[in-house]
Amino acid sequence: ASFNIVSSVSIILVNKQIASVCGFDFILTMLFLNFLTTATLLEGLAALRWFEKKHLPTRERWIVAGMALSTVLLNNCSNEANSVGFYQITKLLIIPTVIGLERLQGRRAVYSQKVILSIVVTGVGVAL
């Protein structure tokens, strides 16, 4: 978990530096390079058998790819336009927002007490 946090924050800080300090305004190019790096590393880890590759049906694969692409693109735009702190706060609020939208659509997922507690703690932390 700590590696995930460190790598995520590092990527955000590097992207922010590239966009704001270096003046690299080509967000789509940065997005492409991020996806290319991720795909290359995942293929390498799969070849080393760190995990098993699973395949989705074509329609679901395109939906997931489109959502991932739009999420990263919008995150990069937010990162370029805002401070890193504001960007992190908006990322923290995505999960409770998605859960709320699912409830509005009538989907009733069951979450463990640990998940609910972590969402409450995150929400309180953001509110403070």
CORJOLIN-V356316 format. One record per helix or strand of 3 or more residues. SS is the DSSP state (h for helix, s for strand). FROM is the first residue (numbers start at 0). TO is the last residue. Records with the same first field share a line. If there is no record, write none. Layout:
SS=FROM-TO ; FROM-TO
This chain:
h=1-20 ; 26-46 ; 57-80 ; 83-103 ; 112-126
